[in-house]
Amino acid sequence: MVDGWAQLPGGRAMGAVGKVIIDPDGRHVWAVIRCEALADPARFGDECRDSKVDVVYKFSPEGRVVASFGGGMFIWPHGIAIDPDGNVWVTDAVATERIPKGDKRGHQVVKFSPDGKVLMTLGTPGVAGSGPTHFASPADVVVTPGGEVFVADGHNENGNNRIVKFSPDGKVVKEWGRTGYGPGEFRTLHALALDSRGRLFVADRFNNRVQLFDQEGKFLAQWLQFGRPSGIFFDSRDRILVADSESDNVQNPGWDMGIRIGDARTGWVSEFIPFPWADPREVAGNGAEFVAVDREGNIYGGEPRPRQLRKYVRVRP
């Protein structure tokens, strides 16, 4: 672990860290950071409610901020994606009960240019729902090489629990999924990722599994060997990395919290990075919820409750 790698301007303390993704150049790191480091644990879930601090950050390989934007636009920024043109997509997964009355934020996905200009908004800001024009706490987003957009809707056990596919210009193409335990059913779609074959991987967190689909929604498989998945990433070596931030004695007994690394083709798990401060008696969740790998093989973990953007460097014998 490279402690203290990420440095915010002016030495500002790190807020809760959401999803982490790698820039198309393979070197810079993008991350969602939820405003200030609030001391009140009851504010976990709406940390940016009263803040104008930027929430989207681009870090240099040395851990310095080289770009930031999105201040005041989100209540609980969560997922992030970079499309083939370098545009940045961010989700606001705030729960309805945490949105102040009359506030027009939340339940949306925003597309930014690389310098922070708003290019498109999906969903109806501040209003939860289903159908083609609404989300309910969308947790994550991913964009295909051809520009099609998939949204994980949403971040709660009994919500919409669906995947919505959009065309590059923001029109709904199709949707699938519902609350449940069977194939194509979900209980908290926490993260999405596409592998080199174009398969869509879903972190079906409350069901303690990863589900695999083709891009038309056909169920392909479910993988149970990655613990309780919160985040998924594929590196240039065709490996899958899955962040498990919630395995404990209640939610997933018998499993350890950390980052599992395996073969993207077979799903065979070969390596494990444990979270050294994990306590299986705590049910709040800890460690990295999201994970990403740069072109040099360095691993980055986005940790909400520890408020860390942590870097891991491989130690070779």
N, C-alpha and C positions, 0 to 999 in steps of 0.2 A: 504494500500500500504506500502510495505517495501522499502523505498527509499534507494538507494545506496547499494542494496544487491549484485549485480554483481561487482566484483573487478578485473580489468585487471592488469597484472604484472607491477610493477613499478609505479602504479598509473596512467597509461596511460588513456587518455580520451577515452570514448566509441565511436566507429564509428556507422553507421547506423546498426540496428539489423534486420536480416531477420528471417527466420523460427526458431522456438524453438521446441525441441523434448525431450522426457524423455528417459534416458538410460534403458535397460532391467532390471536393478536392482531397478528401481522405485524411485531412490533417486537423482541420478546425472542428470544434465541438459545439453543438447547439444544445441548450438546455432551457427548460422551464424552471424558473425560480419564483416562488410565491412570496414576493414582496419582502417585508421585514421579518426578522426572527422573533416572532411574538412569543412571550413567555407563557401566556395563558393557553393550556392544552385544549380548552373548550373552543378556541378559535381555529382548531384544525378542521378545515373544510370550507373556510371563507376568509383565509388570511389576507386577501387583497381587497376585501370589501370597502375599507376606508382608506386605501392607499393609492397614490399616483405613481409609485415606483415602477419602473420597467419590469416586465415579467419574462421577456424572451432575451436570451443572452447568447452571443457567439464568442467562444473562447479561442485564443491562439494556442498552438501546441505547448506554449510555456505557461498557460493558465491565466493569461490576461484577457480582459474583456476588450474586444475590438468592435463590437456593435451591440446595441440593445434597443428595444422598443416595446410597445404594447402597454405602457403605463396607463392605469385607469380604465382599461377596456375589459378586464376580467375580474370575476370574484374568486374563482378557484381554477386557474389554468392548470391543465393536466397533461394532455397528449400533445405531441409535436411531430411533424413530418416535413421532409424536404422533398420537393418534386424535382423532376428532371431539369427544370429551368432554374433551379435554385430558390424557388419561392418557398415560403415558410407557412405551414398550416398549424393552427393551434386550436385545441378544444377547451371549452369552459364546462367542467363537469360539476358545477355547484348544484347542490340539492335545492329543490324549490323552497323548502322551509327556511333556507339561509339567504334567500334573496330579499333584500329590503323592499317594502311595498313601493311600487311605482318604479323600481329600478329596471332598466332595460339592458341588463347584462345576464349572462348565463344561458345554458341550453343552446349553444351555437358553436359553429366551427368557422374560424376566420382565416382567410388566405391573405398573406402579406407578401409584398415584394421583398427581395433580400435586404432592402434598406428600410423596411417597415411601413410601406404604403399599403393601405387596405385595398385589395383587389376584388375580393368576393366574400360574402357571408352566407353560410348555409344554416338553416334553422330560423326560428323566430326568437329574437333576443328577449330573454326574460320570461318566456312563456313555454312551459313544458307541454308535450303532447306527442301524438304519433302521426302517422300519415306522411306525405311527402314534404311538408313544410315545417315540421316540428321535430325536435329531439327531446329526450328526457335525460339530462346529465350525460352527454356524449363523452366517453372516456378517452378515445383515441381515434387516429386517422392515419391512413397510409395511401400513397399515390403510386400507381403503376408507371412503368416506363412510357406507356402511351398516354398518360395523363388522367386515367380513370381514378376515381376517388372512392375509397371504402371508409365508412364511419362505423365505429363500435358504439352502439346506442343501447345501454348506457351503464353508468357507474352505480348501480344498485341491484340488490338481489332480486327484487320483484318489479323491476321497471320494464321498459320496452324489450330489453334483451333481444336485440335484433342487429343485423348488419344491413346497412343501406349503401347501395352502390350508385354513384353519380357519374355522369358523363363529364368530360373535361370542362364543359361550360356550365356545370352545376345543375343539370337536369337529372331527376331520379330515373335510374335504369331499372332497378329491381331491389327487393329487400327479402331477407329470410331470417328465420329464428323466432323463438318465443321462450318464455320462462319454462324451465324444466330440466330433466336429467338425461334425456335421450340424445341421440345423434341430431345435430342441428338445433338443439335447445341449449339455453345458457342460463347461468346465474352469476351475473356480473361479468360482462365482457370488458376486461381491464386493458387489453392491449392487442394490437394487430401487427403483423409483419408479413412480408412477401419473401419467399426464397428465390433462388436463381432459376427455378423451374416455373415460377409464377404461381405457386400454391400459396393460398392465404392461410396463415396460422393465427389462431385466436387463443388468447390467454383466458380461458373460461375459469376464472379464479375460484369462485365459490363451489364449483364442481371438481376442483383439484385436478384439472386436466388441460391439455392443449388439444384443440380440435383443428383438423386440416380440411380445407375445402378447395375446389377449383374456383375460378373467378366468376362462375355462373351460380355458385352456391351449392354445388354437388358435394355432399359429405364424402370425404376420402378415408379418414382415420381419426382415432383419438389416441393421444400419447399420455400415459399416466406416470412415466418415469422421471418427470421433471418437477415433481413436488407440487406445491401450490403456486401456480405461475402468476406473476404480476407483470413481467416484461419479457419481450422476445426480440432477439436480434440475430441476423445472419452476417457472418464476416466473409471476406474475400476468399477464404480457404474452404468455403462451403460447410462451415460449422454453425450449429445453432447454439445460442446462449440464452438461457432462461433464468430470470431473476425471481427468486422465491423469498418474499419478505414476510410471509405470514404463517409458515409452518410452525405449529406450537402444539401443546398438549391437548388443546381443544379443537382447533380448526383443522389440523392435519397431523395427528399424533404419530410419532415414529419417524418423522422426517426432520431433517436439519435445514435451517434457514441458510441461504447463500445463493451463489450463482453456479448453475450446472451447465457444462459444456459438452456437446455431443456432435454426432455426425448428422448433417441435415438430411441426408438421403435415407439413412436407416433409423435414425433416432437413438442410436446407441450412445449412452452417456459415458464419457471417458475421463472427465476432470470435474473437480468441484472446488469452488472457492468459498469456504465457510465465512459466515459473519461472526467474528470472534466474540462479540458482546451479546449474542442472542441468548435469550432466556425463555425456554419453552413454557414457562409458567405465565408469561405475559401474552395477552391476547390482542394487544393494540396494534401489532405489526411493527416491524423494525427492519433495518438493513436496506438493501437496494431493491426498489420497486422496478427500476428500469435499468437497462444495460446497453452499452454500445461498444464497438471496437474500431479503432482507427486503422489506417493502412499499415502501420508499423506493428500492429498486434497489441497495442496498449488497450486495456479495458477500462471503461468508465461506468460507475454505478451512481444512479440518481437515488438519493436516500431522503425521503420526506421527513420522517420524524427525527432522525439524527441531524438533519439539515446539513447534509454533506453532498458535494459532487466529488466523489472519490475516484482516484486513478490507481490502477493496478498495472504493474510492470512485471513481465515474466522474469523469473529468476532462473537462470540456466546453470547447470552444474559445471 
